[in-house]
Amino acid sequence: MLTEVTATRYVTPLREGGSLPGIVEADDLGTYVMETSRAGGKALAAVASLHSLGRNGYAAILTRLVDAAIYFRECLGARNGMDALNPHALGYQSMVRLYAPHRTPDAHRELHDPAPSTAKMVKEGNAYLKAFFTWDNDTRMNINGGGVVYSFSSKYVTTASGEPISGLKFYPTTPLIGREHMKVAVDLLAERKAIFDEIWRAGTA
């Protein structure tokens, strides 16, 4: 029969960087090695936040972030040439798909249709999205040009057609982000896309 104890103090890490595994002190005054396969900084930060804010405070922040993410995805769906790859996700990370000027947004088809023609469409969409990201990164984000910053995922998931689909990864970096910030982010993304599409049409991207 295993004895259950509660860790009361993180004593020292067993490898550089302050990550797990590490030695902890428990409520029986003994010391134990806490074993995990990954770094534990994020998990420990979440626990610290929960202790600091309380359950209700922590829940309020998570609710605000998830609400902002859902609103962000809804705003995307209302714009031409934009769609969310994860519109029903419960977390606050959003995967964004932008479409070339001659394409109609159809993330559902790209993700779930196994036809070879859809695989071709996904591949072409990936090329457009990569070109947009490279351009926006070089001309704005990488030179501190202001506005929302995001990353590029070359393989968000593998689609039903067998082709990996890429997306732009957006997530809040502060608990103070709300709907008003998400609207600004979508407006800027639409503005940048309109500029890039002119370049794309001209064949100079």
C-alpha positions in Angstrom: 0.0 0.0 0.0 1.4 3.4 -1.0 1.5 6.2 1.5 0.2 9.6 0.3 2.1 12.8 1.3 1.7 16.4 0.3 4.7 18.3 -1.1 5.2 21.5 1.0 8.4 22.9 -0.4 10.4 22.6 -3.6 14.0 22.2 -2.3 16.2 22.0 -5.4 16.2 20.9 -9.1 18.1 17.9 -10.1 19.2 19.4 -13.4 20.0 22.9 -14.6 17.3 25.4 -15.4 15.2 24.9 -12.4 13.0 22.3 -14.1 11.7 19.0 -12.8 12.7 16.4 -11.6 13.6 17.9 -8.3 13.8 17.3 -4.6 10.7 18.3 -2.6 10.0 18.3 1.1 6.6 16.8 2.2 4.3 17.2 5.2 5.8 14.1 6.9 9.1 16.0 7.0 10.7 13.6 4.6 12.3 14.5 1.2 11.3 13.0 -2.1 12.3 13.1 -5.7 9.5 14.5 -7.9 9.8 12.7 -11.2 8.4 13.9 -14.5 9.3 13.6 -18.2 9.1 17.4 -18.9 10.1 20.7 -17.4 7.7 21.7 -14.6 8.1 25.5 -14.7 4.7 26.2 -16.3 2.9 23.8 -14.0 4.5 25.3 -10.9 3.7 28.8 -12.2 0.0 27.8 -12.6 -0.1 26.4 -9.0 1.5 29.6 -7.7 -1.0 31.7 -9.5 -3.8 29.6 -8.1 -2.5 30.1 -4.6 -2.1 33.8 -5.2 -5.4 34.6 -6.9 -7.6 32.0 -5.3 -9.8 29.6 -7.2 -12.4 32.3 -8.1 -9.7 34.8 -9.3 -8.0 32.2 -11.4 -11.3 31.1 -12.9 -12.2 34.7 -13.7 -8.9 35.2 -15.6 -9.3 31.9 -17.6 -12.9 32.8 -18.4 -11.8 36.2 -19.7 -9.0 34.7 -21.9 -11.3 32.0 -23.3 -14.0 34.5 -24.0 -11.5 36.7 -25.8 -10.3 33.8 -27.9 -13.8 32.8 -28.9 -14.6 36.4 -29.9 -11.4 36.5 -31.9 -12.4 33.5 -33.9 -15.9 34.9 -34.5 -14.4 38.1 -35.8 -12.1 36.1 -38.2 -15.1 34.3 -39.6 -16.9 37.6 -40.4 -13.9 38.8 -42.5 -13.2 37.9 -46.1 -10.3 35.6 -46.7 -9.9 34.5 -43.0 -11.0 31.5 -41.0 -10.1 29.7 -37.7 -8.9 26.2 -37.9 -10.0 25.5 -34.4 -13.3 27.5 -34.0 -14.7 25.3 -31.2 -11.6 24.8 -29.2 -12.0 25.4 -25.4 -8.5 26.8 -24.9 -7.3 30.3 -25.7 -4.9 29.4 -28.5 -6.3 30.2 -31.9 -5.0 28.8 -35.2 -5.7 31.2 -38.1 -5.9 30.3 -41.8 -5.7 33.1 -44.4 -6.7 32.6 -48.0 -5.3 33.9 -51.3 -7.5 36.4 -53.0 -9.0 33.9 -55.5 -9.9 31.4 -52.7 -13.0 31.1 -50.7 -12.3 30.3 -47.0 -13.3 26.7 -46.3 -11.3 25.4 -43.4 -13.8 22.6 -42.8 -13.2 21.2 -46.3 -9.4 21.6 -46.0 -9.4 19.6 -42.7 -11.9 16.9 -43.4 -12.2 16.2 -47.2 -9.9 13.3 -48.3 -10.0 14.2 -52.0 -6.7 14.7 -53.9 -8.0 18.0 -55.2 -8.4 19.2 -51.6 -4.8 18.1 -50.8 -3.7 20.3 -53.7 -5.8 23.2 -52.3 -4.2 22.7 -48.8 -0.7 22.7 -50.2 -1.3 25.9 -52.2 -2.9 27.5 -49.2 0.2 26.6 -47.1 2.4 28.3 -49.6 0.3 31.5 -49.5 0.2 31.5 -45.7 3.9 31.0 -45.4 4.6 33.8 -47.8 2.2 36.1 -45.9 3.9 35.3 -42.6 7.4 35.8 -44.0 6.4 39.2 -45.4 4.6 40.4 -42.3 7.4 39.2 -40.1 10.1 40.9 -42.2 8.2 44.2 -42.7 6.5 44.6 -39.3 7.0 42.1 -36.5 10.7 41.6 -36.7 11.4 45.3 -36.8 9.1 46.2 -33.9 6.6 47.7 -36.2 3.8 47.5 -33.5 0.6 45.6 -33.3 -0.2 41.9 -32.7 2.6 39.4 -32.9 2.0 35.7 -33.7 3.9 32.7 -34.9 3.7 30.3 -37.8 3.0 26.6 -37.5 3.9 24.6 -40.6 2.0 21.5 -39.5 -0.9 22.3 -37.2 -2.5 18.9 -38.0 -2.5 16.4 -40.8 -5.7 16.7 -42.8 -7.9 13.9 -44.1 -6.3 14.3 -47.5 -2.9 13.5 -45.9 -1.5 17.0 -46.4 -0.3 18.8 -43.3 -2.1 22.2 -42.9 -0.3 25.3 -41.7 -1.7 28.1 -39.5 -0.9 31.3 -37.8 -0.8 30.8 -34.0 -2.3 33.5 -31.8 -2.5 33.4 -28.1 -2.7 36.0 -25.3 0.5 36.8 -23.4 -1.2 38.7 -20.5 -4.4 38.0 -18.5 -5.5 41.6 -19.2 -6.3 40.9 -22.9 -10.0 41.1 -23.7 -12.4 41.4 -26.6 -11.3 45.0 -27.4 -7.8 43.8 -28.0 -8.9 40.9 -30.2 -10.9 43.2 -32.5 -7.8 45.4 -32.9 -5.7 42.3 -33.8 -8.2 41.1 -36.4 -8.5 44.7 -37.9 -4.7 44.8 -38.2 -4.5 41.3 -39.7 -7.1 42.3 -42.3 -5.3 45.5 -43.1 -2.0 43.7 -43.6 -3.6 41.0 -45.7 -5.1 43.6 -48.0 -1.7 45.0 -48.6 -0.1 41.6 -49.1 -2.8 40.5 -51.5 -1.9 43.3 -53.9 1.7 42.1 -53.8 0.5 38.5 -54.3 -1.6 39.5 -57.3 1.4 41.2 -58.8 3.4 38.1 -58.4 6.2 39.7 -56.4 5.7 38.0 -53.1 
